[in-house]
Amino acid sequence: MDLQTLENNVNSGKYRTMDQFYRDVLLIFKNCRQFNGPLSEITAAGDALEHLFKSEWSKALRLSSAEKIMVNKILSSLMQED
């Protein structure tokens, strides 16, 4: 899994649940560690980004259903502008 594949999956509507998306994002970080090694600067940056992602993800999980729908509409609208 990589960022381009993740983007393609989002754009094509592959993810039916937030958990599917979350698991693929975590797989990106796992792959980063595996392919760059534990002492790599790239791995250190990936670890920092993973920490930030998990922190922000926990906020997303606290959104109400109506808020999640609104966020989805906003993101869809932004994707159409690209």
Backbone as numpy.savetxt, mean C-alpha at the origin, in Angstrom:
# Nx Ny Nz CAx CAy CAz Cx Cy Cz
6.20 -9.14 -5.71 5.35 -7.96 -5.71 6.24 -6.73 -5.71
5.83 -5.74 -6.49 6.55 -4.47 -6.56 5.53 -3.34 -6.69
6.01 -2.11 -6.62 5.10 -0.96 -6.63 4.32 -0.85 -7.94
4.96 -1.16 -9.06 4.26 -1.06 -10.34 3.12 -2.07 -10.42
3.36 -3.29 -9.96 2.31 -4.31 -9.95 1.19 -3.91 -9.01
1.55 -3.36 -7.85 0.55 -2.89 -6.90 -0.33 -1.82 -7.54
0.30 -0.87 -8.22 -0.46 0.19 -8.89 -1.38 -0.39 -9.97
-0.86 -1.32 -10.75 -1.69 -1.95 -11.78 -2.88 -2.69 -11.16
-2.64 -3.37 -10.05 -3.72 -4.08 -9.37 -4.78 -3.12 -8.84
-4.35 -1.99 -8.32 -5.31 -0.98 -7.83 -6.11 -0.43 -9.00
-5.41 -0.07 -10.07 -6.09 0.53 -11.23 -7.05 -0.43 -11.91
-6.75 -1.71 -11.86 -7.61 -2.69 -12.53 -8.72 -3.21 -11.61
-8.73 -2.75 -10.35 -9.78 -3.17 -9.43 -9.59 -4.59 -8.89
-8.36 -5.08 -8.90 -8.10 -6.44 -8.44 -8.43 -6.64 -6.97
-8.16 -5.62 -6.17 -8.35 -5.76 -4.73 -9.82 -5.61 -4.35
-10.35 -6.65 -3.74 -11.75 -6.62 -3.30 -11.86 -6.24 -1.83
-10.74 -6.38 -1.10 -10.75 -6.01 0.32 -9.49 -5.21 0.63
-9.55 -4.46 1.69 -8.39 -3.72 2.14 -7.28 -4.67 2.58
-7.66 -5.82 3.10 -6.67 -6.79 3.55 -5.84 -7.33 2.39
-6.44 -7.53 1.23 -5.69 -7.98 0.06 -4.63 -6.96 -0.32
-5.01 -5.70 -0.32 -4.07 -4.63 -0.61 -2.95 -4.59 0.43
-3.34 -4.66 1.69 -2.38 -4.60 2.80 -1.33 -5.73 2.68
-1.79 -6.93 2.39 -0.87 -8.07 2.27 0.12 -7.86 1.13
-0.31 -7.31 0.02 0.61 -7.07 -1.09 1.62 -5.97 -0.75
1.19 -4.95 -0.04 2.14 -3.91 0.38 3.20 -4.51 1.30
2.78 -5.33 2.25 3.76 -5.97 3.14 4.69 -6.89 2.36
4.19 -7.52 1.32 5.04 -8.38 0.50 6.12 -7.56 -0.21
5.81 -6.35 -0.60 6.80 -5.46 -1.20 7.95 -5.23 -0.22
7.63 -4.96 1.03 8.68 -4.72 2.04 9.49 -5.99 2.30
8.81 -7.12 2.33 9.51 -8.40 2.52 10.47 -8.65 1.36
10.01 -8.41 0.14 10.86 -8.57 -1.03 12.05 -7.62 -0.99
11.83 -6.42 -0.53 12.90 -5.43 -0.42 14.01 -5.97 0.47
13.63 -6.50 1.64 14.63 -7.05 2.55 15.34 -8.26 1.95
14.57 -9.12 1.30 15.14 -10.35 0.74 16.13 -10.06 -0.39
15.79 -9.14 -1.27 16.61 -8.92 -2.46 17.73 -7.90 -2.25
17.65 -7.09 -1.19 18.68 -6.08 -0.97 19.57 -6.36 0.24
19.19 -7.32 1.05 20.01 -7.69 2.21 19.77 -6.79 3.40
20.08 -7.30 4.58 19.75 -6.59 5.82 20.56 -5.32 6.05
21.72 -5.18 5.44 22.58 -4.02 5.69 22.48 -2.95 4.60
21.63 -3.16 3.64 21.49 -2.23 2.52 20.77 -0.95 2.94
21.20 0.16 2.33 20.50 1.44 2.55 19.08 1.37 2.01
18.89 0.61 0.96 17.55 0.44 0.38 16.65 -0.27 1.38
17.18 -1.30 2.04 16.41 -2.02 3.05 16.08 -1.09 4.22
17.02 -0.27 4.64 16.77 0.67 5.74 15.65 1.65 5.35
15.68 2.13 4.11 14.62 3.04 3.65 13.28 2.30 3.58
13.31 1.05 3.10 12.09 0.24 3.05 11.52 -0.01 4.43
12.39 -0.28 5.40 11.93 -0.50 6.77 11.27 0.76 7.35
11.87 1.91 7.06 11.29 3.17 7.53 9.93 3.42 6.88
9.85 3.15 5.58 8.58 3.33 4.88 7.53 2.35 5.38
7.95 1.12 5.67 7.01 0.13 6.21 6.45 0.59 7.56
7.31 1.13 8.40 6.86 1.63 9.70 5.82 2.74 9.52
6.11 3.67 8.61 5.18 4.76 8.33 3.87 4.23 7.76
3.96 3.28 6.81 2.76 2.70 6.22 1.88 2.06 7.28
2.47 1.27 8.17 1.68 0.59 9.20 1.03 1.60 10.14
1.74 2.67 10.44 1.18 3.72 11.30 -0.03 4.39 10.64
0.11 4.72 9.37 -0.99 5.37 8.64 -2.12 4.38 8.36
-1.78 3.13 8.12 -2.79 2.11 7.85 -3.72 1.95 9.05
-3.16 2.00 10.24 -4.00 1.84 11.43 -5.03 2.97 11.51
-4.69 4.14 11.00 -5.64 5.26 10.97 -6.76 4.97 9.96
-6.39 4.38 8.83 -7.38 4.07 7.79 -8.38 3.05 8.29
-7.93 2.13 9.12 -8.83 1.11 9.65 -9.88 1.67 10.60
-9.62 2.85 11.15 -10.57 3.47 12.08 -11.63 4.31 11.37
-11.53 4.43 10.05 -12.53 5.20 9.31 -13.87 4.48 9.33
-14.92 5.25 9.36 -16.25 4.66 9.27 -16.50 4.20 7.83
-17.54 3.43 7.63 -17.88 2.95 6.28 -18.12 4.12 5.34
-18.82 5.13 5.81 -19.11 6.30 4.98 -17.82 7.04 4.62
-16.90 7.13 5.57 -15.62 7.80 5.29 -14.80 7.00 4.28
-14.81 5.67 4.39 -14.09 4.83 3.44 -14.66 4.99 2.03
-15.97 5.08 1.92 -16.60 5.28 0.61 -16.18 6.62 0.03
-16.15 7.65 0.86 -15.75 8.98 0.40 -14.29 8.98 -0.05
-13.41 8.35 0.70 -12.00 8.26 0.32 -11.86 7.53 -1.01
-12.61 6.45 -1.16 -12.57 5.68 -2.41 -13.01 6.54 -3.59
-14.06 7.34 -3.40 -14.53 8.21 -4.48 -13.48 9.26 -4.84
-12.85 9.81 -3.82 -11.81 10.82 -4.06 -10.64 10.20 -4.81
-10.19 9.04 -4.37 -9.07 8.37 -5.04 -9.42 8.00 -6.47
-10.64 7.53 -6.69 -11.07 7.19 -8.04 -11.06 8.43 -8.94
-11.53 9.53 -8.40 -11.55 10.78 -9.15 -10.12 11.24 -9.49
-9.21 11.12 -8.54 -7.82 11.50 -8.79 -7.18 10.60 -9.84
-7.50 9.32 -9.81 -6.93 8.38 -10.77 -7.42 8.69 -12.18
-8.65 9.18 -12.31 -9.19 9.50 -13.62 -8.54 10.75 -14.20
-8.03 11.62 -13.32 -7.39 12.86 -13.78 -6.02 12.59 -14.38
-5.39 11.46 -14.01 -4.06 11.13 -14.55 -4.20 10.82 -15.97
